[in-house]
């Protein structure tokens, strides 16, 4: 056998061996090999959005008993709440993915995302909607707000009591 033919055969054997190793995994007991699981296809963006990490400051809360600020979801009584500290600061961490409603869901909003908003006074009969929370394409986006429930923001569409501020 000539050296070039031998190199060709060894190269082909190495290629087949590498392909075989990539498509099989050894059995746990050392017996026969079994095919490796097929690779999953790349994940396609299915329209998932995320709630921001909300860092807020509530004017007028200084020196009072902690105030409850809550994130509420449209069509649900479920809330995520935070108490203000002695300076009026609160934080509501973003959580999980938000998916659009499926067509035929009971709320009639097929393909749309539910609305989320901040509200004040959840434990009393008089709640006040402070801010409509927008959804983002990525996780852990910080949203910094200054809120004053005694003074609506001028020029805002509807009653809005918070303004965005730059990070502290």
PyMOL commands that set and color helices and strands:
alter all, ss='L'
color gray80, all
select helices_A, chain A and resi 3-23
alter helices_A, ss='H'
color red, helices_A
select strands_A, chain A and resi 24-25+34-35+49-51+53-58+68-73+79-83+89-92+97-98+116-120+128-133+135-136+142-147+162-164
alter strands_A, ss='S'
color yellow, strands_A
deselect
rebuild
show_as cartoon
